[in-house]
Amino acid sequence: MAEGPFFRAQTPLHPDHLWIWEKAVYVDENRRTWLPITIETESSLQVLLRQEDVPLGDPVCPSQLGPYLLPVMWQLYPGRRYRASDSSFWRIVYHIKASIDGTEDMLLEQLPDPEDE
């Protein structure tokens, strides 16, 4: 019986900070670039961040972004979550690193604001 390739995923360290560099590009404290894909559903907002090396242009000021659904900065907090620059909290659903090519994916989900409940 032939078996296909077996891939293992590792759980890497979470970035301590993610800052927006330009629209659709975030940078962490190690100058690694992360590309966001926003996923909106009726009940939640999620963002899939993929660590991928891309050439960086000049950084933009938040005022240059125009309307933007995602925060300009995330800071790692205890309890597998991030606090965003708008004071919202985002849960780390998963963060994996593929052993075959080293690609990192991290899925964040915005937590409901306790004051809105």
N, CA, C and O atoms as a DFTB+ gen file, in Angstrom:
468 C
 N C O
     1  1       0.843      -1.170       0.000
     2  2       0.000       0.000       0.000
     3  2       0.895       1.242       0.000
     4  3       1.723       1.421       0.892
     5  1       0.719       2.082      -0.996
     6  2       1.521       3.306      -1.105
     7  2       0.921       4.389      -0.216
     8  3      -0.293       4.580      -0.156
     9  1       1.801       5.073       0.457
    10  2       1.350       6.176       1.301
    11  2       1.827       7.487       0.689
    12  3       2.913       7.571       0.116
    13  1       0.990       8.500       0.826
    14  2       1.345       9.819       0.332
    15  2       2.309      10.505       1.277
    16  3       2.633       9.973       2.338
    17  1       2.771      11.696       0.890
    18  2       3.696      12.421       1.770
    19  2       3.008      12.800       3.075
    20  3       1.810      13.081       3.110
    21  1       3.783      12.800       4.124
    22  2       3.267      13.136       5.452
    23  2       3.856      14.476       5.866
    24  3       5.075      14.640       5.913
    25  1       2.994      15.420       6.163
    26  2       3.433      16.758       6.543
    27  2       3.170      16.975       8.019
    28  3       2.118      16.601       8.537
    29  1       4.119      17.573       8.681
    30  2       3.955      17.908      10.094
    31  2       3.903      19.428      10.215
    32  3       4.566      20.155       9.476
    33  1       3.105      19.876      11.154
    34  2       3.035      21.303      11.444
    35  2       3.582      21.543      12.837
    36  3       3.322      20.772      13.761
    37  1       4.326      22.594      12.977
    38  2       4.870      22.991      14.269
    39  2       4.054      24.152      14.809
    40  3       3.366      24.844      14.059
    41  1       4.135      24.360      16.114
    42  2       3.516      25.522      16.721
    43  2       4.623      26.523      17.038
    44  3       5.326      26.365      18.036
    45  1       4.790      27.552      16.204
    46  2       5.869      28.521      16.417
    47  2       5.501      29.537      17.503
    48  3       4.362      29.588      17.966
    49  1       6.478      30.331      17.891
    50  2       6.224      31.426      18.821
    51  2       5.389      32.492      18.120
    52  3       5.596      32.787      16.942
    53  1       4.453      33.059      18.852
    54  2       3.618      34.122      18.291
    55  2       4.416      35.427      18.229
    56  3       5.207      35.711      19.129
    57  1       4.217      36.212      17.184
    58  2       4.862      37.528      17.161
    59  2       4.391      38.355      18.359
    60  3       3.223      38.299      18.743
    61  1       5.305      39.114      18.938
    62  2       4.950      39.965      20.064
    63  2       4.118      41.164      19.610
    64  3       3.175      41.565      20.292
    65  1       4.467      41.724      18.472
    66  2       3.741      42.857      17.895
    67  2       3.594      42.654      16.392
    68  3       4.447      42.046      15.746
    69  1       2.516      43.166      15.858
    70  2       2.327      43.251      14.408
    71  2       1.870      44.674      14.109
    72  3       0.858      45.135      14.637
    73  1       2.628      45.369      13.252
    74  2       2.300      46.742      12.878
    75  2       1.965      46.780      11.397
    76  3       2.551      46.048      10.598
    77  1       1.026      47.632      11.039
    78  2       0.745      47.798       9.619
    79  2       1.904      48.567       8.993
    80  3       2.375      49.559       9.551
    81  1       2.355      48.110       7.845
    82  2       3.443      48.782       7.127
    83  2       2.876      49.532       5.934
    84  3       3.199      50.692       5.677
    85  1       2.029      48.831       5.229
    86  2       1.284      49.410       4.121
    87  2       0.014      48.589       4.015
    88  3      -0.100      47.540       4.648
    89  1      -0.934      49.047       3.232
    90  2      -2.200      48.326       3.157
    91  2      -1.934      46.878       2.744
    92  3      -1.281      46.613       1.735
    93  1      -2.449      45.965       3.535
    94  2      -2.335      44.523       3.308
    95  2      -0.942      43.960       3.600
    96  3      -0.610      42.875       3.123
    97  1      -0.122      44.674       4.373
    98  2       1.169      44.142       4.810
    99  2       1.408      44.574       6.259
   100  3       1.404      45.765       6.572
   101  1       1.616      43.594       7.131
   102  2       2.005      43.845       8.521
   103  2       3.445      43.390       8.702
   104  3       3.927      42.525       7.970
   105  1       4.134      43.979       9.686
   106  2       5.518      43.635      10.002
   107  2       5.593      43.317      11.487
   108  3       4.998      44.013      12.310
   109  1       6.336      42.248      11.830
   110  2       6.508      41.926      13.246
   111  2       7.828      42.495      13.759
   112  3       8.554      43.166      13.024
   113  1       8.131      42.219      15.029
   114  2       9.324      42.785      15.666
   115  2      10.623      42.278      15.057
   116  3      11.683      42.857      15.296
   117  1      10.558      41.211      14.276
   118  2      11.744      40.684      13.591
   119  2      11.784      41.077      12.114
   120  3      12.546      40.512      11.329
   121  1      10.957      42.048      11.754
   122  2      10.834      42.555      10.376
   123  2      10.378      41.492       9.393
   124  3      10.669      41.569       8.200
   125  1       9.662      40.497       9.904
   126  2       9.034      39.524       9.002
   127  2       7.690      40.097       8.563
   128  3       6.995      40.742       9.348
   129  1       7.337      39.862       7.328
   130  2       6.101      40.415       6.781
   131  2       4.981      39.383       6.833
   132  3       5.196      38.189       6.623
   133  1       3.773      39.882       7.121
   134  2       2.580      39.056       7.257
   135  2       1.499      39.650       6.364
   136  3       1.245      40.854       6.398
   137  1       0.864      38.794       5.563
   138  2      -0.180      39.229       4.643
   139  2      -1.536      38.798       5.181
   140  3      -1.744      37.610       5.428
   141  1      -2.469      39.737       5.370
   142  2      -3.773      39.402       5.942
   143  2      -4.825      39.076       4.890
   144  3      -4.866      39.672       3.814
   145  1      -5.668      38.120       5.231
   146  2      -6.875      37.831       4.456
   147  2      -8.025      37.954       5.442
   148  3      -8.096      37.189       6.404
   149  1      -8.918      38.897       5.220
   150  2     -10.031      39.148       6.126
   151  2     -11.196      38.233       5.780
   152  3     -11.548      38.060       4.613
   153  1     -11.785      37.652       6.820
   154  2     -12.931      36.749       6.665
   155  2     -14.059      37.300       7.532
   156  3     -13.984      37.263       8.760
   157  1     -15.103      37.812       6.882
   158  2     -16.252      38.344       7.611
   159  2     -17.404      37.356       7.519
   160  3     -17.748      36.882       6.437
   161  1     -17.994      37.054       8.667
   162  2     -19.217      36.252       8.697
   163  2     -20.272      37.064       9.431
   164  3     -19.995      38.164       9.911
   165  1     -21.476      36.524       9.516
   166  2     -22.533      37.239      10.229
   167  2     -22.202      37.399      11.702
   168  3     -22.605      38.379      12.328
   169  1     -21.467      36.437      12.262
   170  2     -21.245      36.452      13.705
   171  2     -19.836      36.852      14.131
   172  3     -19.614      37.098      15.317
   173  1     -18.867      36.928      13.198
   174  2     -17.514      37.252      13.639
   175  2     -16.681      37.832      12.507
   176  3     -17.040      37.782      11.331
   177  1     -15.547      38.387      12.928
   178  2     -14.547      38.883      11.994
   179  2     -13.268      38.116      12.286
   180  3     -12.811      38.072      13.429
   181  1     -12.696      37.516      11.261
   182  2     -11.454      36.769      11.402
   183  2     -10.444      37.307      10.404
   184  3     -10.799      37.909       9.391
   185  1      -9.177      37.073      10.717
   186  2      -8.122      37.423       9.774
   187  2      -7.114      36.286       9.767
   188  3      -6.620      35.861      10.811
   189  1      -6.824      35.807       8.578
   190  2      -5.776      34.814       8.390
   191  2      -4.520      35.581       8.003
   192  3      -4.489      36.263       6.979
   193  1      -3.482      35.464       8.833
   194  2      -2.210      36.123       8.563
   195  2      -1.210      35.073       8.112
   196  3      -0.967      34.093       8.816
   197  1      -0.633      35.279       6.940
   198  2       0.380      34.363       6.406
   199  2       1.720      35.084       6.391
   200  3       1.852      36.174       5.833
   201  1       2.713      34.453       7.016
   202  2       4.052      35.025       7.030
   203  2       4.693      34.700       5.691
   204  3       4.959      33.543       5.366
   205  1       4.927      35.744       4.938
   206  2       5.508      35.589       3.609
   207  2       6.443      36.762       3.369
   208  3       6.094      37.911       3.640
   209  1       7.618      36.471       2.865
   210  2       8.578      37.543       2.614
   211  2       8.166      38.332       1.375
   212  3       8.059      37.786       0.278
   213  1       7.940      39.615       1.574
   214  2       7.621      40.509       0.462
   215  2       8.512      41.742       0.589
   216  3       8.857      42.140       1.702
   217  1       8.888      42.353      -0.539
   218  2       9.680      43.580      -0.458
   219  2       8.850      44.699       0.176
   220  3       7.677      44.879      -0.150
   221  1       9.470      45.434       1.071
   222  2       8.761      46.511       1.757
   223  2       9.001      47.840       1.050
   224  3      10.131      48.205       0.725
   225  1       7.916      48.538       0.828
   226  2       8.021      49.905       0.330
   227  2       8.134      50.839       1.521
   228  3       8.543      50.428       2.607
   229  1       7.774      52.084       1.316
   230  2       7.783      53.042       2.409
   231  2       6.590      52.775       3.329
   232  3       5.504      52.442       2.855
   233  1       6.789      52.920       4.643
   234  2       5.661      52.726       5.556
   235  2       4.620      53.823       5.360
   236  3       4.944      54.935       4.943
   237  1       3.377      53.498       5.664
   238  2       2.300      54.481       5.550
   239  2       1.828      54.885       6.944
   240  3       1.905      54.107       7.894
   241  1       1.349      56.096       7.041
   242  2       0.700      56.559       8.271
   243  2      -0.715      56.008       8.269
   244  3      -1.302      55.832       7.202
   245  1      -1.272      55.732       9.437
   246  2      -2.652      55.230       9.473
   247  2      -3.640      56.120       8.730
   248  3      -4.600      55.623       8.141
   249  1      -3.415      57.427       8.753
   250  2      -4.335      58.338       8.060
   251  2      -4.291      58.145       6.541
   252  3      -5.233      58.522       5.844
   253  1      -3.208      57.565       6.026
   254  2      -3.096      57.325       4.584
   255  2      -3.827      56.067       4.147
   256  3      -4.016      55.847       2.950
   257  1      -4.242      55.234       5.102
   258  2      -4.902      53.972       4.757
   259  2      -6.331      54.159       4.287
   260  3      -6.843      53.341       3.523
   261  1      -6.978      55.212       4.727
   262  2      -8.390      55.363       4.453
   263  2      -9.162      54.379       5.307
   264  3      -8.618      53.856       6.278
   265  1     -10.425      54.111       4.970
   266  2     -11.191      53.137       5.764
   267  2     -10.526      51.763       5.676
   268  3     -10.258      51.254       4.588
   269  1     -10.272      51.185       6.828
   270  2      -9.588      49.893       6.871
   271  2     -10.198      49.069       7.981
   272  3     -10.303      49.531       9.117
   273  1     -10.596      47.865       7.665
   274  2     -11.321      47.004       8.589
   275  2     -10.456      46.490       9.738
   276  3     -10.961      46.245      10.833
   277  1      -9.177      46.328       9.497
   278  2      -8.291      45.744      10.503
   279  2      -7.558      46.825      11.289
   280  3      -7.380      47.939      10.796
   281  1      -7.128      46.498      12.522
   282  2      -6.390      47.478      13.315
   283  2      -5.004      47.736      12.735
   284  3      -4.495      46.946      11.940
   285  1      -4.404      48.846      13.140
   286  2      -3.074      49.176      12.638
   287  2      -1.980      48.477      13.429
   288  3      -0.836      48.426      12.978
   289  1      -2.312      47.929      14.619
   290  2      -1.313      47.247      15.430
   291  2      -1.989      46.230      16.326
   292  3      -3.089      46.456      16.831
   293  1      -1.303      45.085      16.520
   294  2      -1.704      44.069      17.495
   295  2      -0.537      43.853      18.448
   296  3       0.622      43.851      18.033
   297  1      -0.851      43.672      19.736
   298  2       0.160      43.348      20.740
   299  2      -0.254      42.057      21.435
   300  3      -1.404      41.908      21.849
   301  1       0.684      41.132      21.560
   302  2       0.406      39.847      22.188
   303  2       0.073      40.038      23.665
   304  3       0.765      40.759      24.383
   305  1      -0.989      39.385      24.100
   306  2      -1.437      39.414      25.490
   307  2      -1.473      37.988      26.013
   308  3      -1.486      37.041      25.227
   309  1      -1.490      37.822      27.346
   310  2      -1.620      36.464      27.898
   311  2      -2.946      35.837      27.487
   312  3      -3.911      36.534      27.173
   313  1      -2.973      34.522      27.496
   314  2      -4.206      33.816      27.190
   315  2      -4.474      33.631      25.710
   316  3      -5.628      33.617      25.283
   317  1      -3.407      33.489      24.917
   318  2      -3.537      33.238      23.469
   319  2      -4.419      34.272      22.778
   320  3      -5.361      33.931      22.062
   321  1      -4.096      35.528      23.007
   322  2      -4.870      36.590      22.365
   323  2      -3.996      37.802      22.120
   324  3      -2.917      37.953      22.694
   325  1      -4.498      38.659      21.248
   326  2      -3.863      39.934      20.948
   327  2      -4.805      41.063      21.338
   328  3      -6.026      40.929      21.265
   329  1      -4.211      42.180      21.753
   330  2      -4.977      43.400      21.941
   331  2      -4.611      44.329      20.796
   332  3      -3.435      44.548      20.507
   333  1      -5.621      44.865      20.156
   334  2      -5.403      45.704      18.977
   335  2      -5.318      47.176      19.366
   336  3      -5.672      47.559      20.481
   337  1      -4.851      47.982      18.442
   338  2      -4.708      49.419      18.669
   339  2      -6.046      50.095      18.938
   340  3      -6.076      51.188      19.505
   341  1      -7.146      49.476      18.549
   342  2      -8.476      50.031      18.831
   343  2      -9.060      49.469      20.134
   344  3     -10.247      49.650      20.404
   345  1      -8.241      48.795      20.939
   346  2      -8.585      48.193      22.239
   347  2      -9.410      46.913      22.120
   348  3      -9.832      46.364      23.138
   349  1      -9.644      46.432      20.921
   350  2     -10.362      45.163      20.764
   351  2      -9.403      44.004      21.057
   352  3      -8.183      44.155      20.983
   353  1      -9.981      42.850      21.388
   354  2      -9.189      41.650      21.628
   355  2      -9.456      40.647      20.514
   356  3     -10.568      40.537      19.998
   357  1      -8.410      39.924      20.162
   358  2      -8.464      38.932      19.098
   359  2      -7.894      37.629      19.633
   360  3      -6.777      37.597      20.148
   361  1      -8.652      36.571      19.512
   362  2      -8.238      35.244      19.973
   363  2      -7.390      34.575      18.900
   364  3      -7.705      34.654      17.713
   365  1      -6.314      33.917      19.321
   366  2      -5.514      33.126      18.381
   367  2      -6.204      31.779      18.230
   368  3      -6.147      30.945      19.133
   369  1      -6.847      31.565      17.101
   370  2      -7.535      30.300      16.827
   371  2      -6.492      29.213      16.584
   372  3      -6.572      28.124      17.151
   373  1      -5.524      29.520      15.744
   374  2      -4.380      28.620      15.549
   375  2      -3.214      29.399      14.975
   376  3      -3.386      30.467      14.388
   377  1      -2.031      28.849      15.153
   378  2      -0.803      29.398      14.578
   379  2       0.099      28.205      14.304
   380  3       0.580      27.555      15.233
   381  1       0.326      27.920      13.037
   382  2       1.114      26.748      12.660
   383  2       2.222      27.138      11.687
   384  3       2.159      28.154      10.995
   385  1       3.227      26.290      11.668
   386  2       4.323      26.434      10.705
   387  2       4.488      25.091      10.020
   388  3       4.762      24.084      10.673
   389  1       4.323      25.074       8.706
   390  2       4.446      23.840       7.940
   391  2       5.901      23.416       7.888
   392  3       6.784      24.229       7.615
   393  1       6.148      22.150       8.149
   394  2       7.538      21.666       8.156
   395  2       8.105      21.543       6.743
   396  3       9.323      21.579       6.569
   397  1       7.271      21.403       5.759
   398  2       7.773      21.189       4.407
   399  2       8.348      22.456       3.777
   400  3       9.366      22.392       3.087
   401  1       7.710      23.610       4.005
   402  2       8.221      24.830       3.381
   403  2       8.401      25.991       4.365
   404  3       8.835      27.072       3.967
   405  1       8.075      25.782       5.636
   406  2       8.271      26.814       6.649
   407  2       7.215      27.899       6.665
   408  3       7.355      28.882       7.392
   409  1       6.151      27.741       5.874
   410  2       5.090      28.738       5.834
   411  2       4.363      28.789       7.170
   412  3       3.988      27.754       7.720
   413  1       4.166      29.999       7.691
   414  2       3.407      30.189       8.928
   415  2       2.055      30.785       8.601
   416  3       1.948      31.719       7.807
   417  1       1.029      30.239       9.218
   418  2      -0.324      30.789       9.141
   419  2      -0.830      30.988      10.554
   420  3      -0.655      30.128      11.417
   421  1      -1.460      32.130      10.784
   422  2      -2.059      32.410      12.084
   423  2      -3.455      32.965      11.847
   424  3      -3.634      33.949      11.129
   425  1      -4.445      32.317      12.465
   426  2      -5.826      32.757      12.336
   427  2      -6.239      33.446      13.628
   428  3      -6.164      32.863      14.709
   429  1      -6.679      34.709      13.498
   430  2      -7.170      35.484      14.633
   431  2      -8.664      35.723      14.460
   432  3      -9.155      35.909      13.346
   433  1      -9.376      35.713      15.584
   434  2     -10.813      35.989      15.569
   435  2     -11.100      37.098      16.567
   436  3     -10.692      37.026      17.726
   437  1     -11.805      38.126      16.107
   438  2     -12.127      39.242      16.993
   439  2     -13.134      38.778      18.040
   440  3     -14.155      38.169      17.719
   441  1     -12.825      39.079      19.290
   442  2     -13.727      38.718      20.383
   443  2     -14.784      39.800      20.556
   444  3     -14.512      40.977      20.321
   445  1     -15.986      39.408      20.966
   446  2     -17.015      40.411      21.176
   447  2     -16.617      41.386      22.289
   448  3     -15.956      41.005      23.255
   449  1     -17.021      42.618      22.142
   450  2     -16.772      43.625      23.176
   451  2     -17.721      43.350      24.336
   452  3     -18.936      43.350      24.138
   453  1     -17.196      43.112      25.559
   454  2     -18.068      42.793      26.688
   455  2     -19.075      43.901      26.991
   456  3     -20.129      43.636      27.570
   457  1     -18.764      45.138      26.607
   458  2     -19.695      46.233      26.855
   459  2     -20.891      46.213      25.901
   460  3     -21.915      46.841      26.170
   461  1     -20.757      45.489      24.785
   462  2     -21.860      45.396      23.820
   463  2     -22.831      44.273      24.166
   464  3     -23.893      44.170      23.553
   465  1     -22.488      43.436      25.131
   466  2     -23.340      42.288      25.441
   467  2     -24.376      42.649      26.472
   468  3     -25.185      41.804      26.857
